[in-house]
């Protein structure tokens, strides 16, 4: 049964009642209080009166409606690939706006754009599909792409490229864009092209939960230009900005939270200088059990290694998994859709196995046995295979200090090579 959002405007609720497959398109309707915040950011950042706002991936017009609430003289222009959304937008703003049925990922040019607002579709490569991914890449328009393709950073790149100098934009966007390595390109482009950037963390970071989606979001707004650089980190409770900090745009490799900015400088040695961090794990094919069940017994019993997921790590630092599966057989027969480095993980080198951040702890296990990590699990090898150093690192990663630093700096559940590697470990000394 479809969840019914309680905070949307009448036109948006009508649109949801008559449309299907919204989640497959990765598009969700922005609640009015969030839409108003984005519109206000445009007004605050713009150095000149705004005459027209371009709504990228406009849907039925929730963001454009907020722009019109802020200033009824502003004209709104929308773009969407969904014909029903375009029709609703045009009936909503018959005299002060116009939406166009247009795939802006394939046709991104928008001349003379001075202001943009967007709640872009939230789709990753596997949902975009191979053929459409190829079409997008063949345009040779997007330069910030690294790692997996995703629609939300592509929409932001369109704004960065198409805005005139002094133009402003505001996005409600997944928090992954602030800190994950796949989005390093778009962060670099933001810093390169913008004189002012604002990252706004909302106390309730999922305004779309009553639409049945679990994505955590933040607001990224900016003014394009070559003036003096400014990056402001803000916290918003849904009503007012409660905290703010200004930092240098180049001070962090990521866009941090205020709590991360306020943390005291850490002493010790960076993990990456002492260890190799491996983030490549595997994912099963949905029908892997059927594949495994069809294996000849004598073949399936060869090359067996334990499989490790986050749930197989205990809070006291041990592995709890005794499952053995012939990974080699499944890899050769299509049961593995994202394969890790089999040789790397099948050694007897000592290593730490790390699950994603839980509600109150990071679970870390030490082992010298071969094991194959699932995709969400990270593995740390000491460069000198020093077991004592690895045990010291395990003890530190299980402390509250490590939890606070990793969770405050990266407020999602996923650990990455970069945020793990940048931690400094006090027990290794070398205070700087």
BAZA-67538 format. One record per residue (C-alpha): residue in three letters; x, y, z. Coordinates in nm, 2 decimals, padded with zeros to 4 digits. Layout:
N
{r ala; xx X; yy Y; zz Z}
...
% end
This chain:
432
{r unk; xx 00.00; yy 00.00; zz 00.00}
{r unk; xx 00.14; yy 00.34; zz -00.10}
{r unk; xx 00.24; yy 00.57; zz 00.18}
{r unk; xx 00.05; yy 00.90; zz 00.18}
{r unk; xx 00.26; yy 01.21; zz 00.25}
{r unk; xx 00.09; yy 01.44; zz 00.50}
{r unk; xx 00.28; yy 01.77; zz 00.44}
{r unk; xx 00.26; yy 01.82; zz 00.06}
{r unk; xx 00.05; yy 02.08; zz -00.13}
{r unk; xx -00.27; yy 01.98; zz -00.29}
{r unk; xx -00.13; yy 01.98; zz -00.65}
{r unk; xx 00.15; yy 01.75; zz -00.54}
{r unk; xx -00.08; yy 01.50; zz -00.36}
{r unk; xx -00.30; yy 01.50; zz -00.67}
{r unk; xx 00.00; yy 01.42; zz -00.89}
{r unk; xx 00.10; yy 01.13; zz -00.66}
{r unk; xx -00.25; yy 00.99; zz -00.67}
{r unk; xx -00.24; yy 00.97; zz -01.05}
{r unk; xx 00.11; yy 00.87; zz -01.13}
{r unk; xx 00.29; yy 00.53; zz -01.10}
{r unk; xx 00.65; yy 00.41; zz -01.05}
{r unk; xx 00.78; yy 00.73; zz -00.88}
{r unk; xx 01.04; yy 00.53; zz -00.69}
{r unk; xx 01.17; yy 00.37; zz -01.01}
{r unk; xx 01.23; yy 00.72; zz -01.15}
{r unk; xx 01.41; yy 00.82; zz -00.83}
{r unk; xx 01.19; yy 01.13; zz -00.79}
{r unk; xx 01.02; yy 01.23; zz -00.48}
{r unk; xx 00.81; yy 01.54; zz -00.40}
{r unk; xx 00.98; yy 01.81; zz -00.18}
{r unk; xx 00.78; yy 01.90; zz 00.13}
{r unk; xx 00.70; yy 02.28; zz 00.15}
{r unk; xx 00.93; yy 02.36; zz 00.44}
{r unk; xx 01.23; yy 02.22; zz 00.26}
{r unk; xx 01.13; yy 02.38; zz -00.07}
{r unk; xx 01.09; yy 02.72; zz 00.11}
{r unk; xx 01.44; yy 02.67; zz 00.25}
{r unk; xx 01.59; yy 02.62; zz -00.10}
{r unk; xx 01.40; yy 02.92; zz -00.24}
{r unk; xx 01.53; yy 03.13; zz 00.05}
{r unk; xx 01.89; yy 03.02; zz -00.02}
{r unk; xx 01.85; yy 03.14; zz -00.38}
{r unk; xx 01.74; yy 03.48; zz -00.26}
{r unk; xx 02.01; yy 03.51; zz 00.01}
{r unk; xx 02.29; yy 03.41; zz -00.23}
{r unk; xx 02.19; yy 03.62; zz -00.53}
{r unk; xx 02.36; yy 03.95; zz -00.57}
{r unk; xx 02.08; yy 04.08; zz -00.80}
{r unk; xx 01.70; yy 04.05; zz -00.81}
{r unk; xx 01.60; yy 03.71; zz -00.94}
{r unk; xx 01.37; yy 03.73; zz -01.25}
{r unk; xx 01.35; yy 03.36; zz -01.35}
{r unk; xx 01.43; yy 03.03; zz -01.18}
{r unk; xx 01.49; yy 02.71; zz -01.38}
{r unk; xx 01.36; yy 02.40; zz -01.20}
{r unk; xx 01.57; yy 02.11; zz -01.31}
{r unk; xx 01.37; yy 01.78; zz -01.29}
{r unk; xx 01.07; yy 01.99; zz -01.19}
{r unk; xx 00.81; yy 01.72; zz -01.13}
{r unk; xx 00.47; yy 01.87; zz -01.07}
{r unk; xx 00.63; yy 02.20; zz -00.94}
{r unk; xx 00.68; yy 02.18; zz -00.56}
{r unk; xx 01.00; yy 02.38; zz -00.57}
{r unk; xx 00.87; yy 02.63; zz -00.82}
{r unk; xx 00.57; yy 02.68; zz -00.60}
{r unk; xx 00.81; yy 02.78; zz -00.32}
{r unk; xx 00.99; yy 03.02; zz -00.54}
{r unk; xx 00.65; yy 03.18; zz -00.63}
{r unk; xx 00.56; yy 03.20; zz -00.26}
{r unk; xx 00.88; yy 03.38; zz -00.19}
{r unk; xx 00.83; yy 03.63; zz -00.48}
{r unk; xx 00.53; yy 03.62; zz -00.70}
{r unk; xx 00.70; yy 03.82; zz -00.97}
{r unk; xx 00.96; yy 03.55; zz -01.05}
{r unk; xx 00.89; yy 03.34; zz -01.36}
{r unk; xx 00.95; yy 02.96; zz -01.32}
{r unk; xx 01.07; yy 02.73; zz -01.60}
{r unk; xx 01.07; yy 02.36; zz -01.55}
{r unk; xx 01.23; yy 02.06; zz -01.73}
{r unk; xx 01.12; yy 01.70; zz -01.68}
{r unk; xx 01.14; yy 01.37; zz -01.87}
{r unk; xx 00.79; yy 01.27; zz -01.73}
{r unk; xx 00.51; yy 01.40; zz -01.95}
{r unk; xx 00.25; yy 01.38; zz -01.67}
{r unk; xx 00.47; yy 01.60; zz -01.44}
{r unk; xx 00.51; yy 01.85; zz -01.72}
{r unk; xx 00.14; yy 01.87; zz -01.77}
{r unk; xx 00.07; yy 01.92; zz -01.40}
{r unk; xx 00.34; yy 02.19; zz -01.38}
{r unk; xx 00.19; yy 02.38; zz -01.67}
{r unk; xx -00.16; yy 02.37; zz -01.52}
{r unk; xx -00.02; yy 02.49; zz -01.19}
{r unk; xx 00.15; yy 02.80; zz -01.33}
{r unk; xx -00.05; yy 02.90; zz -01.64}
{r unk; xx 00.05; yy 03.26; zz -01.63}
{r unk; xx 00.39; yy 03.27; zz -01.46}
{r unk; xx 00.57; yy 02.95; zz -01.57}
{r unk; xx 00.63; yy 02.69; zz -01.83}
{r unk; xx 00.77; yy 02.34; zz -01.82}
{r unk; xx 00.92; yy 02.15; zz -02.11}
{r unk; xx 00.93; yy 01.77; zz -02.17}
{r unk; xx 01.30; yy 01.73; zz -02.20}
{r unk; xx 01.57; yy 01.49; zz -02.10}
{r unk; xx 01.83; yy 01.74; zz -01.98}
{r unk; xx 02.09; yy 01.46; zz -01.92}
{r unk; xx 02.10; yy 01.43; zz -02.30}
{r unk; xx 02.02; yy 01.79; zz -02.38}
{r unk; xx 02.17; yy 02.00; zz -02.10}
{r unk; xx 02.23; yy 02.34; zz -02.26}
{r unk; xx 02.02; yy 02.62; zz -02.09}
{r unk; xx 02.14; yy 02.96; zz -02.22}
{r unk; xx 02.14; yy 03.27; zz -01.99}
{r unk; xx 02.05; yy 03.08; zz -01.67}
{r unk; xx 02.09; yy 03.30; zz -01.36}
{r unk; xx 01.91; yy 03.08; zz -01.10}
{r unk; xx 01.84; yy 02.71; zz -01.07}
{r unk; xx 01.66; yy 02.50; zz -00.81}
{r unk; xx 01.64; yy 02.12; zz -00.80}
{r unk; xx 01.54; yy 01.80; zz -00.63}
{r unk; xx 01.70; yy 01.58; zz -00.89}
{r unk; xx 01.62; yy 01.21; zz -00.94}
{r unk; xx 01.82; yy 00.99; zz -00.71}
{r unk; xx 01.94; yy 00.70; zz -00.93}
{r unk; xx 02.27; yy 00.51; zz -00.94}
{r unk; xx 02.42; yy 00.32; zz -01.24}
{r unk; xx 02.23; yy 00.00; zz -01.18}
{r unk; xx 01.90; yy 00.18; zz -01.19}
{r unk; xx 01.99; yy 00.40; zz -01.48}
{r unk; xx 02.07; yy 00.10; zz -01.69}
{r unk; xx 02.36; yy 00.02; zz -01.92}
{r unk; xx 02.21; yy 00.16; zz -02.24}
{r unk; xx 02.11; yy 00.49; zz -02.09}
{r unk; xx 02.44; yy 00.52; zz -01.90}
{r unk; xx 02.62; yy 00.48; zz -02.24}
{r unk; xx 02.39; yy 00.75; zz -02.40}
{r unk; xx 02.48; yy 00.99; zz -02.12}
{r unk; xx 02.85; yy 00.93; zz -02.14}
{r unk; xx 02.85; yy 00.96; zz -02.52}
{r unk; xx 02.73; yy 01.32; zz -02.50}
{r unk; xx 03.08; yy 01.40; zz -02.36}
{r unk; xx 02.93; yy 01.68; zz -02.16}
{r unk; xx 02.99; yy 01.56; zz -01.80}
{r unk; xx 03.35; yy 01.60; zz -01.67}
{r unk; xx 03.30; yy 01.53; zz -01.30}
{r unk; xx 03.20; yy 01.16; zz -01.34}
{r unk; xx 03.42; yy 00.92; zz -01.14}
{r unk; xx 03.32; yy 00.58; zz -01.02}
{r unk; xx 02.95; yy 00.49; zz -01.05}
{r unk; xx 02.73; yy 00.72; zz -01.25}
{r unk; xx 02.45; yy 00.89; zz -01.06}
{r unk; xx 02.18; yy 01.13; zz -01.17}
{r unk; xx 02.20; yy 01.38; zz -00.88}
{r unk; xx 02.56; yy 01.48; zz -00.93}
{r unk; xx 02.50; yy 01.51; zz -01.31}
{r unk; xx 02.21; yy 01.75; zz -01.25}
{r unk; xx 02.44; yy 01.96; zz -01.02}
{r unk; xx 02.71; yy 01.96; zz -01.29}
{r unk; xx 02.45; yy 02.10; zz -01.54}
{r unk; xx 02.38; yy 02.39; zz -01.30}
{r unk; xx 02.75; yy 02.46; zz -01.25}
{r unk; xx 02.82; yy 02.46; zz -01.62}
{r unk; xx 02.51; yy 02.64; zz -01.74}
{r unk; xx 02.48; yy 02.92; zz -01.48}
{r unk; xx 02.62; yy 03.26; zz -01.58}
{r unk; xx 02.88; yy 03.41; zz -01.35}
{r unk; xx 02.70; yy 03.53; zz -01.04}
{r unk; xx 02.42; yy 03.28; zz -01.10}
{r unk; xx 02.28; yy 03.09; zz -00.80}
{r unk; xx 02.15; yy 02.74; zz -00.74}
{r unk; xx 02.00; yy 02.53; zz -00.46}
{r unk; xx 01.97; yy 02.15; zz -00.44}
{r unk; xx 01.82; yy 01.90; zz -00.20}
{r unk; xx 02.05; yy 01.60; zz -00.26}
{r unk; xx 02.17; yy 01.27; zz -00.09}
{r unk; xx 02.44; yy 01.33; zz 00.17}
{r unk; xx 02.67; yy 01.09; zz -00.02}
{r unk; xx 02.76; yy 01.38; zz -00.24}
{r unk; xx 02.94; yy 01.55; zz 00.05}
{r unk; xx 03.18; yy 01.28; zz 00.14}
{r unk; xx 03.19; yy 00.96; zz -00.07}
{r unk; xx 03.48; yy 00.91; zz -00.32}
{r unk; xx 03.25; yy 00.86; zz -00.61}
{r unk; xx 03.15; yy 01.23; zz -00.58}
{r unk; xx 03.49; yy 01.38; zz -00.54}
{r unk; xx 03.47; yy 01.51; zz -00.90}
{r unk; xx 03.16; yy 01.72; zz -00.84}
{r unk; xx 03.29; yy 01.85; zz -00.51}
{r unk; xx 03.61; yy 01.96; zz -00.69}
{r unk; xx 03.40; yy 02.13; zz -00.96}
{r unk; xx 03.19; yy 02.31; zz -00.70}
{r unk; xx 03.51; yy 02.45; zz -00.53}
{r unk; xx 03.66; yy 02.54; zz -00.87}
{r unk; xx 03.35; yy 02.72; zz -01.01}
{r unk; xx 03.19; yy 02.88; zz -00.70}
{r unk; xx 03.28; yy 03.18; zz -00.49}
{r unk; xx 03.02; yy 03.09; zz -00.22}
{r unk; xx 02.90; yy 02.74; zz -00.12}
{r unk; xx 02.66; yy 02.65; zz 00.16}
{r unk; xx 02.61; yy 02.30; zz 00.30}
{r unk; xx 02.30; yy 02.28; zz 00.51}
{r unk; xx 02.25; yy 01.98; zz 00.73}
{r unk; xx 01.90; yy 01.92; zz 00.85}
{r unk; xx 01.82; yy 01.78; zz 01.19}
{r unk; xx 01.57; yy 01.55; zz 01.03}
{r unk; xx 01.78; yy 01.45; zz 00.73}
{r unk; xx 01.51; yy 01.24; zz 00.55}
{r unk; xx 01.22; yy 01.46; zz 00.45}
{r unk; xx 01.10; yy 01.19; zz 00.21}
{r unk; xx 01.04; yy 00.91; zz 00.46}
{r unk; xx 00.66; yy 00.93; zz 00.44}
{r unk; xx 00.70; yy 00.87; zz 00.07}
{r unk; xx 00.86; yy 00.54; zz 00.14}
{r unk; xx 01.22; yy 00.63; zz 00.08}
{r unk; xx 01.51; yy 00.60; zz 00.32}
{r unk; xx 01.77; yy 00.84; zz 00.16}
{r unk; xx 01.94; yy 01.08; zz 00.39}
{r unk; xx 01.98; yy 01.43; zz 00.24}
{r unk; xx 02.13; yy 01.77; zz 00.28}
{r unk; xx 02.10; yy 02.10; zz 00.10}
{r unk; xx 02.38; yy 02.23; zz -00.12}
{r unk; xx 02.35; yy 02.59; zz -00.25}
{r unk; xx 02.60; yy 02.80; zz -00.43}
{r unk; xx 02.69; yy 03.11; zz -00.63}
{r unk; xx 02.90; yy 03.07; zz -00.93}
{r unk; xx 03.19; yy 03.32; zz -00.97}
{r unk; xx 03.56; yy 03.40; zz -00.93}
{r unk; xx 03.53; yy 03.62; zz -00.62}
{r unk; xx 03.66; yy 03.55; zz -00.28}
{r unk; xx 03.60; yy 03.19; zz -00.18}
{r unk; xx 03.36; yy 03.10; zz 00.10}
{r unk; xx 03.23; yy 02.77; zz 00.23}
{r unk; xx 02.97; yy 02.78; zz 00.51}
{r unk; xx 02.85; yy 02.47; zz 00.70}
{r unk; xx 02.51; yy 02.52; zz 00.86}
{r unk; xx 02.26; yy 02.32; zz 01.07}
{r unk; xx 01.89; yy 02.37; zz 01.02}
{r unk; xx 01.61; yy 02.24; zz 01.25}
{r unk; xx 01.34; yy 02.28; zz 00.98}
{r unk; xx 01.25; yy 02.63; zz 01.10}
{r unk; xx 01.57; yy 02.83; zz 01.14}
{r unk; xx 01.95; yy 02.80; zz 01.11}
{r unk; xx 02.07; yy 02.70; zz 01.45}
{r unk; xx 02.45; yy 02.68; zz 01.40}
{r unk; xx 02.69; yy 02.78; zz 01.13}
{r unk; xx 03.06; yy 02.77; zz 01.07}
{r unk; xx 03.27; yy 02.92; zz 00.79}
{r unk; xx 03.57; yy 02.72; zz 00.67}
{r unk; xx 03.82; yy 02.73; zz 00.39}
{r unk; xx 03.69; yy 02.55; zz 00.08}
{r unk; xx 04.02; yy 02.35; zz 00.06}
{r unk; xx 04.04; yy 02.28; zz 00.44}
{r unk; xx 03.86; yy 01.94; zz 00.40}
{r unk; xx 03.86; yy 01.68; zz 00.12}
{r unk; xx 03.49; yy 01.64; zz 00.20}
{r unk; xx 03.21; yy 01.88; zz 00.30}
{r unk; xx 03.19; yy 01.81; zz 00.67}
{r unk; xx 02.93; yy 01.85; zz 00.94}
{r unk; xx 02.96; yy 02.13; zz 01.20}
{r unk; xx 03.04; yy 01.86; zz 01.46}
{r unk; xx 03.33; yy 01.75; zz 01.24}
{r unk; xx 03.46; yy 02.10; zz 01.21}
{r unk; xx 03.44; yy 02.15; zz 01.58}
{r unk; xx 03.63; yy 01.83; zz 01.67}
{r unk; xx 03.98; yy 01.90; zz 01.82}
{r unk; xx 04.27; yy 01.83; zz 01.59}
{r unk; xx 04.37; yy 01.46; zz 01.61}
{r unk; xx 04.73; yy 01.36; zz 01.70}
{r unk; xx 04.91; yy 01.04; zz 01.59}
{r unk; xx 04.97; yy 00.86; zz 01.27}
{r unk; xx 04.73; yy 00.84; zz 00.98}
{r unk; xx 04.60; yy 00.48; zz 00.92}
{r unk; xx 04.68; yy 00.51; zz 00.55}
{r unk; xx 05.05; yy 00.57; zz 00.61}
{r unk; xx 05.08; yy 00.24; zz 00.80}
{r unk; xx 04.81; yy 00.02; zz 00.63}
{r unk; xx 04.65; yy -00.08; zz 00.31}
{r unk; xx 04.27; yy -00.04; zz 00.31}
{r unk; xx 04.08; yy -00.27; zz 00.07}
{r unk; xx 03.72; yy -00.17; zz -00.01}
{r unk; xx 03.65; yy -00.42; zz -00.29}
{r unk; xx 03.40; yy -00.68; zz -00.17}
{r unk; xx 03.15; yy -00.89; zz -00.36}
{r unk; xx 02.77; yy -00.91; zz -00.41}
{r unk; xx 02.57; yy -01.22; zz -00.47}
{r unk; xx 02.35; yy -01.27; zz -00.77}
{r unk; xx 01.98; yy -01.30; zz -00.65}
{r unk; xx 01.97; yy -01.66; zz -00.78}
{r unk; xx 02.31; yy -01.77; zz -00.63}
{r unk; xx 02.15; yy -02.04; zz -00.42}
{r unk; xx 02.00; yy -02.20; zz -00.73}
{r unk; xx 02.35; yy -02.18; zz -00.89}
{r unk; xx 02.51; yy -02.33; zz -00.58}
{r unk; xx 02.25; yy -02.60; zz -00.56}
{r unk; xx 02.32; yy -02.72; zz -00.91}
{r unk; xx 02.69; yy -02.76; zz -00.85}
{r unk; xx 02.84; yy -03.11; zz -00.86}
{r unk; xx 02.93; yy -03.20; zz -00.50}
{r unk; xx 03.29; yy -03.27; zz -00.57}
{r unk; xx 03.34; yy -02.94; zz -00.74}
{r unk; xx 03.14; yy -02.74; zz -00.48}
{r unk; xx 03.35; yy -02.87; zz -00.20}
{r unk; xx 03.67; yy -02.73; zz -00.34}
{r unk; xx 03.83; yy -02.39; zz -00.26}
{r unk; xx 03.59; yy -02.32; zz 00.03}
{r unk; xx 03.63; yy -01.99; zz 00.22}
{r unk; xx 03.42; yy -01.82; zz 00.48}
{r unk; xx 03.20; yy -01.53; zz 00.37}
{r unk; xx 03.20; yy -01.22; zz 00.60}
{r unk; xx 02.92; yy -00.96; zz 00.62}
{r unk; xx 02.88; yy -00.69; zz 00.89}
{r unk; xx 02.64; yy -00.91; zz 01.09}
{r unk; xx 02.93; yy -01.17; zz 01.12}
{r unk; xx 03.14; yy -00.93; zz 01.33}
{r unk; xx 03.10; yy -00.94; zz 01.70}
{r unk; xx 03.12; yy -00.64; zz 01.93}
{r unk; xx 03.42; yy -00.79; zz 02.11}
{r unk; xx 03.62; yy -00.81; zz 01.79}
{r unk; xx 03.58; yy -01.16; zz 01.67}
{r unk; xx 03.43; yy -01.33; zz 01.36}
{r unk; xx 03.12; yy -01.52; zz 01.43}
{r unk; xx 03.07; yy -01.67; zz 01.08}
{r unk; xx 03.13; yy -02.04; zz 01.00}
{r unk; xx 02.96; yy -02.04; zz 00.66}
{r unk; xx 03.18; yy -02.18; zz 00.39}
{r unk; xx 03.09; yy -02.14; zz 00.02}
{r unk; xx 03.29; yy -02.22; zz -00.29}
{r unk; xx 03.33; yy -01.86; zz -00.41}
{r unk; xx 03.55; yy -01.97; zz -00.70}
{r unk; xx 03.27; yy -02.19; zz -00.84}
{r unk; xx 03.00; yy -01.92; zz -00.80}
{r unk; xx 03.23; yy -01.66; zz -00.96}
{r unk; xx 03.29; yy -01.89; zz -01.27}
{r unk; xx 02.91; yy -01.97; zz -01.30}
{r unk; xx 02.76; yy -01.62; zz -01.26}
{r unk; xx 02.67; yy -01.63; zz -00.90}
{r unk; xx 02.88; yy -01.32; zz -00.82}
{r unk; xx 02.78; yy -00.99; zz -00.97}
{r unk; xx 03.05; yy -00.78; zz -00.81}
{r unk; xx 03.37; yy -00.98; zz -00.76}
{r unk; xx 03.64; yy -00.87; zz -00.53}
{r unk; xx 04.01; yy -00.97; zz -00.56}
{r unk; xx 04.00; yy -01.34; zz -00.48}
{r unk; xx 04.37; yy -01.38; zz -00.44}
{r unk; xx 04.40; yy -01.08; zz -00.21}
{r unk; xx 04.14; yy -01.21; zz 00.03}
{r unk; xx 04.24; yy -01.58; zz 00.03}
{r unk; xx 04.58; yy -01.52; zz 00.19}
{r unk; xx 04.68; yy -01.59; zz 00.55}
{r unk; xx 04.80; yy -01.24; zz 00.61}
{r unk; xx 04.67; yy -01.09; zz 00.94}
{r unk; xx 04.40; yy -00.83; zz 00.88}
{r unk; xx 04.12; yy -00.64; zz 01.03}
{r unk; xx 03.76; yy -00.68; zz 00.91}
{r unk; xx 03.54; yy -00.38; zz 00.95}
{r unk; xx 03.16; yy -00.35; zz 00.92}
{r unk; xx 02.97; yy -00.02; zz 00.86}
{r unk; xx 02.90; yy 00.21; zz 01.14}
{r unk; xx 02.62; yy 00.08; zz 01.37}
{r unk; xx 02.40; yy 00.28; zz 01.60}
{r unk; xx 02.65; yy 00.29; zz 01.88}
{r unk; xx 02.97; yy 00.12; zz 01.77}
{r unk; xx 03.21; yy 00.02; zz 01.49}
{r unk; xx 03.25; yy -00.36; zz 01.48}
{r unk; xx 03.61; yy -00.46; zz 01.40}
{r unk; xx 03.75; yy -00.82; zz 01.40}
{r unk; xx 04.10; yy -00.94; zz 01.38}
{r unk; xx 04.18; yy -01.26; zz 01.18}
{r unk; xx 04.47; yy -01.44; zz 01.01}
{r unk; xx 04.23; yy -01.68; zz 00.82}
{r unk; xx 04.13; yy -01.63; zz 00.46}
{r unk; xx 03.79; yy -01.47; zz 00.43}
{r unk; xx 03.58; yy -01.31; zz 00.16}
{r unk; xx 03.41; yy -00.98; zz 00.25}
{r unk; xx 03.07; yy -00.87; zz 00.12}
{r unk; xx 03.06; yy -00.54; zz -00.05}
{r unk; xx 02.99; yy -00.33; zz 00.26}
{r unk; xx 03.29; yy -00.47; zz 00.45}
{r unk; xx 03.63; yy -00.31; zz 00.46}
{r unk; xx 03.96; yy -00.49; zz 00.51}
{r unk; xx 04.28; yy -00.34; zz 00.66}
{r unk; xx 04.62; yy -00.50; zz 00.60}
{r unk; xx 04.92; yy -00.37; zz 00.79}
{r unk; xx 05.20; yy -00.29; zz 00.54}
{r unk; xx 05.45; yy -00.48; zz 00.75}
{r unk; xx 05.20; yy -00.75; zz 00.86}
{r unk; xx 05.25; yy -00.64; zz 01.22}
{r unk; xx 04.99; yy -00.82; zz 01.42}
{r unk; xx 05.05; yy -00.61; zz 01.73}
{r unk; xx 04.99; yy -00.28; zz 01.54}
{r unk; xx 04.67; yy -00.43; zz 01.39}
{r unk; xx 04.54; yy -00.52; zz 01.74}
{r unk; xx 04.62; yy -00.17; zz 01.86}
{r unk; xx 04.44; yy -00.03; zz 01.57}
{r unk; xx 04.14; yy -00.26; zz 01.63}
{r unk; xx 04.13; yy -00.14; zz 01.99}
{r unk; xx 04.13; yy 00.22; zz 01.88}
{r unk; xx 03.86; yy 00.18; zz 01.61}
{r unk; xx 03.63; yy 00.03; zz 01.88}
{r unk; xx 03.66; yy 00.34; zz 02.10}
{r unk; xx 03.41; yy 00.62; zz 02.13}
{r unk; xx 03.66; yy 00.87; zz 01.99}
{r unk; xx 03.69; yy 00.68; zz 01.66}
{r unk; xx 03.31; yy 00.64; zz 01.64}
{r unk; xx 03.25; yy 01.01; zz 01.69}
{r unk; xx 03.51; yy 01.11; zz 01.44}
{r unk; xx 03.39; yy 00.87; zz 01.17}
{r unk; xx 03.02; yy 00.93; zz 01.23}
{r unk; xx 03.04; yy 01.31; zz 01.27}
{r unk; xx 03.26; yy 01.35; zz 00.96}
{r unk; xx 03.06; yy 01.11; zz 00.75}
{r unk; xx 02.70; yy 01.10; zz 00.89}
{r unk; xx 02.59; yy 00.80; zz 00.69}
{r unk; xx 02.65; yy 00.43; zz 00.77}
{r unk; xx 02.91; yy 00.36; zz 00.50}
{r unk; xx 03.27; yy 00.37; zz 00.59}
{r unk; xx 03.51; yy 00.45; zz 00.30}
{r unk; xx 03.88; yy 00.40; zz 00.23}
{r unk; xx 03.93; yy 00.78; zz 00.26}
{r unk; xx 03.76; yy 00.84; zz 00.59}
{r unk; xx 03.91; yy 00.54; zz 00.75}
{r unk; xx 04.26; yy 00.62; zz 00.61}
{r unk; xx 04.25; yy 00.98; zz 00.73}
{r unk; xx 04.20; yy 00.88; zz 01.10}
{r unk; xx 04.50; yy 00.93; zz 01.32}
{r unk; xx 04.58; yy 00.65; zz 01.57}
{r unk; xx 04.70; yy 00.79; zz 01.90}
{r unk; xx 04.85; yy 00.45; zz 02.01}
{r unk; xx 05.10; yy 00.46; zz 01.73}
{r unk; xx 05.25; yy 00.78; zz 01.87}
{r unk; xx 05.44; yy 01.02; zz 01.64}
{r unk; xx 05.23; yy 01.31; zz 01.77}
{r unk; xx 05.25; yy 01.61; zz 01.54}
% end
